[in-house]
Amino acid sequence: QVQLVESGGGLVQPGGSLRLSCAASGTTFHINTMGWYRQTPGKQRELVATITSGGSANYADSVKGRFTISRDNAKNTVYLQMSGLKPEDTAVYYCNAVVLSISRSYWGQGTQVTVSS
């Protein structure tokens, strides 16, 4: 089992920055890809960014050049540095961890990010 706990959400003005963190605990040595997804009311959860255990990152087109995902394998933590935030980035952001060996995907409880003046 893997437990994920997100932190770092909040209210920020357009153009501002926030850094999200997600700490994994439990059977962390089996984790392959970690990532961030977001969801707004009435819409499906969408991919924001993912990163493999080797450090290869993938981004949604809507956040390329503004968001940076990183990972500290020693601390079992993944980060999402968000800059140039826009009102349309407002959402609940969820951390995800994939364990390929058992075909399991784990989710955190979510953290609210609100971009508003």
N, C-alpha and C positions, 0 to 999 in steps of 0.2 A: 504494500500500500504506500501511496505517496500523498502527503498533505501539502497544500500550497496556501500561502498566506500573502496577500497583496497589501501594499501600503503606498502612500504618496499621492493619492488623489486629492482633489480639492477644487476650489474656485480660482480661476485665473482670468485675467483680461485678455482680449484678443492680442495676438502678437507675443504673448508671454510664454513662459517655459514651466514645465513640470517634469519631475523624474519619478517614475513608478518603479517599485521594487517588488519582487516576488521570491519569497524564501521557501524552498522545498525541504521537507523532512520525511523521514520514513526510509523506504528502500530506494534511496536516491541514486545509488550507483548503477541502476539499470536504466536511468532516464536517458533518452536519446534527444529528440527535439523538444525545445521549450519555446513558448511563444506568447503573444498577446493578441487577444481578440476584443472586439467591442460590440455593444448592442444598445440600440435605442428602442423606446417603446413601439411596439407594432412592427418592428423589423427583425430580420434574422441576424444572428450573431455573425460578424464578419471578421476576416483575418486582418490584423494590423501588421504584424511582423513575426517571423519565426527565426530561430537560430539553432543550428545543430550542435552537438557536443564538440565538434571540431571547429566551430566558430563561423560556419557559413550562414549568412543572413539572407532573408527574403522579406520584401516589403510590399505592401499594397501600393498601387500607383498613387493613391490619394495622399500618402504620407512620405513618399520618397523625397529625400532632400531635407525633410523637416524632422523626422523621427530617427533615432538610432537605437537599435537593440544591442545589448551586450550581455555577457554571461561570465560569471565567476564560478567555475566548476568546483573550486576548493571550498567555496561557501555555499554551493548549491543554490545560487541566487541568479535570477535574470532581471535585467533592468530595461526600462524603456525611457530614454531621454527624449522628451517632446519639446520642440521649439517652434516658433512661428505658429502658435496655436490659433485655430479658427473656431468660430461658433459651431461649425459642422463637425468638429471633433468632440463635441459634447456627447458623452455616452458613459455607460458602465463598462469599465475595462476589466477583462478577465484574463488571468494567467492560465496557461495550459502546459501540461507536460505529457509526453508520449513515451511509453515503454514498449518498444517494438517486440521484445521477447515474449511478452504475454498479451500483445495486441490490446493494450489498455491506454486510455486517455483520461487524464485527471484534470479537474478544474478547481480554481480558487473560488472564493465567495464573491469576488468582484469589488472594484473600487470606483466610486463616482468621480468623473472628471467633468467639470462644467466650465465652459469658456463663454464669458459674458462680461459686458461692460456695466 
